[in-house]
Amino acid sequence: MLELTPIFVLSIIFGFIYGIVQLSIQHKERKLLLEKGADPSLFQAPKTQKAASLRYGLLLIGIALGIFLGSTLSESSNMPEEAAYFSMVFLFGGIALVVSFFLEKKL
């Protein structure tokens, strides 16, 4: 792990510098477009989906249930621990996404 620390630090520094440069370029572009007479409504962020938080929340609940039931399954049966955890996490994560699909359809 100690060998990877400089790589992580350098990548974080690079990410910050890249983000700052991108914001600066975007600001200059918008400024020039407004000076040329562009419509300011072009720069408004698109409306976010309200159902995204529901989807992610249900997915995380499904993963948590999968971890809990995977632990229970591995202790109560002779199933290998890895298989119990992965199968339950994927099963309940998938169920949560299907439930969120039908709930979004209703909304």
WOSULZI-V433994 format. One record per pair of residues at least 12 apart in sequence whose C-alpha atoms are under 8 Angstrom apart, sorted by the first residue. I is the first residue (numbers start at 1). J is the second residue. D is the distance in whole Angstrom. If there is no record, write none. Layout:
# WOSULZI-V433994
i/j/d
I/J/D
I/J/D
This chain:
# WOSULZI-V433994
i/j/d
30/43/8
51/104/6
54/100/7
55/96/8
55/97/7
55/100/5
55/101/8
58/96/5
58/97/7
58/100/7
59/93/5
59/94/8
59/96/5
59/97/6
60/93/7
61/93/8
61/96/8
62/89/7
62/92/5
62/93/5
62/94/8
62/95/7
62/96/5
63/89/5
63/90/7
63/92/6
63/93/5
64/89/8
65/88/8
65/89/7
65/92/7
66/85/7
66/87/8
66/88/4
66/89/4
66/90/7
66/91/7
66/92/5
66/93/7
67/85/6
67/88/7
67/89/6
69/85/8
69/88/7
70/84/5
70/85/4
70/86/7
70/87/7
70/88/5
70/89/7
71/84/7
71/85/7
